[in-house]
Amino acid sequence: MEDILLLNSIERYLEGQMLPDERSFFEELRRNQPEIDQMVVEHKLFLHQMHAYADKRNFKEQLHNIHTTLAETGEVKSSDHAYGFTGKVIELWHRYKRVTAIAASIACITAIFISALAMYFSPAVDPSQLERLGRDIEQIKKNQQFTNRAINDVITSSKVPKGAMLKSGGTAFLIDGKGYLVTNAHVLTGSGAIVVDNQGNEYNSRILSVDRKLDLAVLKIDDHDFKAIKVLPYAVRRSQPDLGEELFTLGYPRDEIVYNMGYLSAKTGYQGDTASCQLSLTANPGNSGAPVFNRNGEIVGIISTKQTQAEGVVFALKSNNIFKMIDSLKTIDTTFKNIVLPLNSSLKKMDRVSQVKKAENCVFLVKAYN
Amino acid sequence: MKSDTNEQLLLKGLAHNDSKAAETIYKDNFNMVLAFVLNNNGSYEEAKDIFQETMITLYEKAKTDSFVLTCQIKTYVYSVSRRLWLKRLQQIGKTASGIENYEETVIVDDDLDLQERKNEEFRIMDRALNSLGEPCKTLLEAYYIQKKGMSEIATLFGYTNADNAKNQKYKCLMRLKKLFFTQYNIGE
């Protein structure tokens, strides 16, 4: 109770509510009793703090009210307006642009890294490293000009339709005596093709099927002049070729049939491609589609590409791909049902000259036109 | 010179709790601070917070006897808000690179230090008051903050007379003082 009375007096004293008599009495008390003096000082500080606190709280409330009023009257931007003004998206963008940039860079780097990995591990063919051995139109034109006079009558009786442009050329070989031929898909860039035998006789042919992925195509000679061959002298081998096997090929890098020989230097093709194998022999544009024989007269592959930076590195599609393609065609189309691939070679134990003599009749020059 | 006198009047009004003056200053400066905060990684609410803290700083500065404002209100408000916002960004760990100066700034470090101390005292009083419990808290708030008279408080709280209310008030006040000074002395 004492304390309360004292506090009451102190507060009244500090707020100037005391009467003059009481005031001088209290001041006397302060002077004589240091504890009371101390209490007065302390309370003064406290009251000062209290007033500052009250002031600030009131002012805060006032600000809050002002904001609400001004936002309502639209004199300051309300939160909806502010977003509308700078745009929510812009605001978000400002806020997260750093994060977005980092995320985008990471995505970018990851994408590049993954595509680099994919490129590194895939055995994809690098086109710049490989040269397809099809003959392009320029060369055919030149050759035609060159042999113009010599085979003038042949040109006039050419089976290429009038007005058609020769597009590309290559080599094809019979896989069935009834007139079925196999060549590379990249040889047939045009819409139709004629084939020419080693005597220069031309025959009309139809493109039956083209498999761009395997790079294989099947042609059928469709001409009265063509006489079916009962038994093909060579065989098409189903099994894999052996490393070091001696090989030879017959093709048309020029209008004349050309013989070449070499050996199997690797069981896989360019960058480990298992569908093809690597040969060591010389091949030139026009050799595409040429059969690769082993010394028993079995076709083990089809010449398709060569490496541009290395001499004598030629890649041939393995012959088992012919089986694969014909087998799958048989399931799709009945017209392929009567194709019988030759499995026995009659060229065994013959000398090379006789082998070539027998085989060359079954190897044709292909001229694709548009 | 006319605008200068205008500004002096506004500040005088602000110091004397003239709500019209506070409103005018608020109206003239809020959008600027809002734009600044929004353009520097902030939200609307954060801008409002920063601006009101700036207003309090200005208010308390205006109330001091030795108060002289050597620049325009706008410049002062921008400077304080800018400093406060940069500090806030630093606290929440956001980088504040590329903050452009829209306006000229003045050095307000001393004012902000003083303000920081005052905010600390405010927090101590706030904590003490809040840990006081009812009815003491409401009673003291009614007397010291809403500045109600003792007899009014007596009727409001249901005391039979003003003296009883006063008695109760002093009891509460003594508890509050105790709470406040424990905190206050630790704070120092």
Chai-1 contact restraints between the chains, C-beta under 6 A:
chainA,res_idxA,chainB,res_idxB,connection_type,confidence,min_distance_angstrom,max_distance_angstrom,comment,restraint_id
A,I4,B,Y170,contact,1.0,0.0,6.0,A-B,restraint_1
A,L7,B,Y170,contact,1.0,0.0,6.0,A-B,restraint_2
A,F46,B,K177,contact,1.0,0.0,6.0,A-B,restraint_3
A,Q49,B,M125,contact,1.0,0.0,6.0,A-B,restraint_4
A,M50,B,Y144,contact,1.0,0.0,6.0,A-B,restraint_5
A,Y53,B,F122,contact,1.0,0.0,6.0,A-B,restraint_6
A,Y53,B,M125,contact,1.0,0.0,6.0,A-B,restraint_7
A,A54,B,Y144,contact,1.0,0.0,6.0,A-B,restraint_8
A,A54,B,I145,contact,1.0,0.0,6.0,A-B,restraint_9
A,K56,B,F122,contact,1.0,0.0,6.0,A-B,restraint_10
A,R57,B,I145,contact,1.0,0.0,6.0,A-B,restraint_11
A,F59,B,Y59,contact,1.0,0.0,6.0,A-B,restraint_12
A,L63,B,Q52,contact,1.0,0.0,6.0,A-B,restraint_13
A,L63,B,M55,contact,1.0,0.0,6.0,A-B,restraint_14
A,I66,B,E23,contact,1.0,0.0,6.0,A-B,restraint_15
A,I66,B,Y26,contact,1.0,0.0,6.0,A-B,restraint_16
A,L70,B,K27,contact,1.0,0.0,6.0,A-B,restraint_17
A,E75,B,K27,contact,1.0,0.0,6.0,A-B,restraint_18
A,V76,B,F30,contact,1.0,0.0,6.0,A-B,restraint_19
A,V76,B,N31,contact,1.0,0.0,6.0,A-B,restraint_20
A,K77,B,N31,contact,1.0,0.0,6.0,A-B,restraint_21
A,S79,B,Y44,contact,1.0,0.0,6.0,A-B,restraint_22
A,A82,B,L34,contact,1.0,0.0,6.0,A-B,restraint_23
A,A82,B,Y44,contact,1.0,0.0,6.0,A-B,restraint_24
A,T86,B,L38,contact,1.0,0.0,6.0,A-B,restraint_25
A,R95,B,N41,contact,1.0,0.0,6.0,A-B,restraint_26
